[in-house]
Amino acid sequence: MVSFRLLPALISISLTLPLGTASAQLTPENEAALLREMLRLRYASEGEENVQILVGQLPDPLPADFPLPEEAQIIGSIVRSYGFTEIMLRTAQSSEEVYSFFQQQLLDTGWQLQEPHASPKGFIVRLSEAHINDLASRELPRQFCSTSQAALLNVSAQPSPDSSATTVQLSLIAGGFESEPSSGFNCSLGIVEAPLPALLPPTNAVVQGSGSSSGNGDASADAVIETDLDAEALINHYASQLQQAGWRQIEASERGLSRWSYQDEEGRDWQGSLLITEIQGTPNQYAASIQILRRSLNDG
């Protein structure tokens, strides 16, 4: 079931880095096939079998009608269950230009701009004042809704370190909403926010690369955590916060993966997974990911 934010980035990395040092000669076609298989196996290990990996391509047809920046490079797409599609692009435009493009084009074609969520979620970073000021100067991702297409589109634009290009992540959900076909889709009624809690780091830990994304009935977050705690203690630290937020642990593996369930006040059932693993070759650093998904978006 799980789709971590780190996974789409592998598509981008694969376009610039060799996949390995094996003696066999790899062609571009073989590299793309290996990448698709790697991502397919990762999704399958989390219980999501029907995932379509498109390297350097868009879904055909697109699940909803929306514009794309001219001359943008298509890095790849991931088509998942419940009408969820992720598209990664690279463009020479700045992040401000990307947001301006989507806002103008989408609003002109009937999409609505949704209000951003104010409360932080996922792996929380303890920030210095300078870091807080830096984040305040950045533009937040935009979320748009189309009543006529029964679709939600989240637009996230991140500049490269040297600002020479911008990576654009489009998270689209089309169909699978709460509204019945007879009553029609309503943007304000169709959105079901996933119960992703705010997860505080251990004392003296450093959280890097923290990020999160969410849509209708889906949310994920990931981070790199540097701490003196061992893996078991770090897992227990975050697991206890999930329990305090009302989540119930279903199972746990020795590899740092645990599965969870939750029922919200409206009686909706949710499933989640928490994965915390040591980063090989980097002492005291761990990769952490959490994913939350509605068990069935069609259940009333």
C-alpha positions, 0 to 999 in steps of 0.5 A, a space after each residue: 500500500 505504501 508510496 513514500 515520497 523518496 521513491 519518485 525521486 529515484 526516477 530522477 536520480 536514475 536519469 543522471 547516475 549509473 544503476 550499478 557496477 556489474 560487469 554486464 553492459 546496461 543499455 538505457 532500456 535495461 536501466 529503465 526496466 530495472 528501475 521499474 522492477 525496483 520500484 514495483 518490488 518496493 511497492 509490492 513489499 508494502 502491499 500495493 500490487 497494482 502499480 504502473 511505473 512509467 519512466 520518462 512518460 506521462 499516463 495515457 490518457 491523463 486521469 484529469 485535464 490540466 496544463 503542463 509547463 512548456 518544454 518541461 522534461 518528463 522524469 516519470 509517472 507512478 499510477 497507483 490504486 484509488 485513482 492516485 497518480 504522481 508525475 515528476 517533471 524538471 523545468 528551467 522555470 523558477 519555483 515561483 514561475 511554476 506556481 504562477 503558471 499552474 495557478 493562472 492556467 488552472 483557475 482559468 479552466 475552472 479549478 479552485 485553489 484550496 486553502 493550505 493546512 496550517 498545522 505541521 504533520 509528519 516528522 517535525 524538525 526542531 529549527 533554528 531561528 535562521 532556518 525558520 526565517 528561510 522556510 518562511 521565505 519559501 512558497 508552499 505547495 499549491 492544492 487545486 480542486 476540480 468539481 467537474 472532473 472530481 479531481 484534486 491536484 497538488 503542485 510542489 516545486 523545489 529548486 535545485 541547489 544551484 537554482 539551475 532547474 526546478 523539480 515539479 511533483 504533481 500528485 493527482 487524485 481523480 475519482 474514489 471520493 466520498 460523494 456519490 455519483 448521484 449527488 455530484 462531487 463537491 470540492 469541499 465535501 470530497 476531501 478527506 484529510 488523512 490523520 497523519 500526526 505530528 511526530 516530534 524527534 528525540 532530544 538532541 536528534 537532527 532531522 534532515 530532508 523532512 517532507 510530507 505530502 497529502 491528498 484525499 485519503 492519502 498522506 506520507 512523510 519521510 526524513 533522515 534522522 541523526 541520533 545517538 539512539 539505536 534503531 530499536 529505541 528510535 522506532 519505539 520513540 515514534 511508535 509511542 507517538 502514533 499510539 498516543 495519537 490513537 493508532 493501534 499497531 498490527 504487526 512489526 518486523 525485525 527490519 524496522 517496518 511496522 503496520 498500524 490501523 486507525 478509526 477516525 471520529 467519522 468511523 472511517 478506517 485507515 491503515 498506516 506503515 512506519 519504516 525506520 532503517 539504518 543508513 548503511 555506511 553512515 553511523 547514527 543516521 536513519 531513513 524514516 518514512 510513514 504512509 497513511 491510506 484509507 482502507 477503502 475510499 468507497 466505504 461510506 
